[in-house]
Amino acid sequence: PAQPVTQGSDVTLSCRTKGTLSGQSISFYKDNVLLKTGTISHMTLHQVSKLEEGAYNCEVGGVGNSPSSWLTVKATEDLRPPSLVVSPDSSQFAEYENLTLTCVGANGIIGHWSVKRFTTFTKILSSCGVRWGTPTSQGYKKLTLRSPVLPVTAGDNVTLSCKATSPYGPALFYKDGYHLQTSQTGHMNLYRVTKADEGVYKCEISGREESPPSQLLVRAFRSAVSVYTVIRWILVPFPYLVSTLLTLYKVKGVRQRLCTWHNSKTKFSHLTKPPISHPSMFH
């Protein structure tokens, strides 16, 4: 490739000549070290990293060697692992409600992925379709608490919703068994959440129905500023700082020399000043 390739991508190297390469021995080298020999005129490097950087060339038996080409790998700033997106964002759902699961990576939706389920009841990790839909020990609930299924970031706003199959009345929200708020709308907002908001939440309507508990997890806020940005903030003004300090040092030295010269001149003038002649007392 003529341009730097992105870390994690696949790169194909091709060896070409003016004639045909059918049946001829083709070898690929990196930094003069043999990588592969065969009759195939191309070689693929999968999920390249900085380790694949170097000078590549190929050799065709009976023809000669190609010039070396340098492969540059550009590191990606965002190498976060893929995350699961649940829509609607809730850990509890009503029966027959639609649920969409999406696997999202740093560059968008990932093409090849699979979903596995791990329940707190069976403690078994299963693939899609294996024992899915088996009723849990809690069974069907008429009331559910809508809360984020994945950890939220500190500083985010979170809305908890009490959903019922039929309207009952005001909803009571609890955290770790303690009553927090009574809502006529069935919603409770948590503003700028912190680690102190972590806990087990549930809701209740009219003292008759109670939702299953849901745990809210809060992860620490991660700044989007990269290490390279911080280093740039430090290094860019550094030459100006050094220049300013040197200028101040020079000005200070000039002032000191001027003061020393002025003091020396004053002393010299004092020493060479002629004595004052007093008028004679005799006439």
C-alpha angles and dihedrals in degrees: 000000000000093000129052112275123225119254111259096028127115120251126198120204117201129196114209137178135178090254134047123293097200111143095353123130112255123189130189123208136191117198087345091304117123113245105170141354125195145103096278113103097213138055128196125214109204123215095349122211136182088283090070093059113114147087114308130191139160135222127209118201111248093007108064143236128316123230115268120263121201117228115208121194118204114211116228116233092216115056097154117151118252118276133210117242116202121198119226089030100235141113092215130055138180120246114280092011116143118249127191123199120192130181110218127187134186092281099040135274114004115233102215116039141128136208124230127188128220115183126198089226104052097026087213126130108222136178124240112292096017108119090331114152094033108143115252125231089258092058127194118346127199091204127053134180115225108214132146111285093205128051114279125220120254109260095034124122115240128197121202116200130194109214123193132182088233132015116270112161140265118004122227118209123207135189119198088343096308122115112244109171145347114223129192091198097050093242134106124189126211110198123208094350122214135185087277089069092061113113148093114302132191138163135220133196123211091332091282106089129037128189124228113263120266125198120225115207124194122198124201118266114260118207116232091219110111127220089248090057092052091049089049091052089053100043101041097064093036096090091049091050092051091046091051093049092049091049092050090047092052092048090049091050092050091050091050092051091048091050091048092048092048092049092048091050092050092051092048092050090050092052096048096043109121117244117264112253114224120213115258118259093211124076 
